[in-house]
Every structure is written in C-alpha cells, then in structure tokens.
C-alpha cells in the first residue's frame, strides 16, 4: 500500500469511537470545560441574582420570591434547579481547577495519582453539591 492511500493515523469511524472508553481523568477534564462554559453562558443570570440580592430590601424580596414563585414562565423549583446546576458547575470547576494547578506544579503525576485525583474531584463535587442542594431545597 502506498503512503498516499493509507488511512491517516488517529482517525476513527463512529462505531470505533463508541467503543473507546475515556479514562476517568479525561471525563473530569471534559466536565471541567463544560462547567466553565455553563458558568459563562449563565453569567447574566448570576449577575441578576447578585444584583437583586444586594440592591435594596425590596429587590431582596424579589430575589427571595424567585425561589418560591419563579421568574416569568419558570416555576420556583425550576429556578432552584438552575441554581443547583450552577452550584455544581462552580464547585466542580473550582475543585478540578485546583487539581489541574496541583498537577502542573508538581510535575510528578503518575497514572494512578491522576485517577485518584479524578475520583476525589468527582466525589467531592457531588457531595458538596448534594449538601448545598439540600439546603437550597429546604431539607435542613
């Protein structure tokens, strides 16, 4: 086979890509990027939440009622779900960012250390999100 007719290395057909199993560290890396994008896209909502919570007593009441009565066509529980997703995005992005900084500064990360830090990142972000979500939904 000549060099011109050989398949390029690194290309996969769709069925081959489905079979590929991404390591946990790769999933954490993708989630780190997704959480950053999510926070960026919802930045106007975050700014609105912050502005209405500190402007005045009347605006704070508007802020607090958004979690009960909702905003426009979005019911109160929907606002809480969006805020819960933002909480997860922030917590995950923060922990994964610290993980990346730690890996960059130590320069001695093995495959096992990368896997263990990925597990810690996922577990910690989920546990913190569940704890803050329970508070958000009034469970304690």
Buried (B, 14 or more C-beta within 10 A) or exposed (E): EEEEEEEEEEEEEEEEEEEEEEEBBEEBBEBBEEBBEBBEEBEEBBEBBEEBEEEEEEEEEBBEEBBEEBBEEEEBEEBBBBBBBBBBBBBBBBBBBEBBEEBEEEEEBEEEBBBBBBEEBBEBBEEBBBBBBEEBEEEE
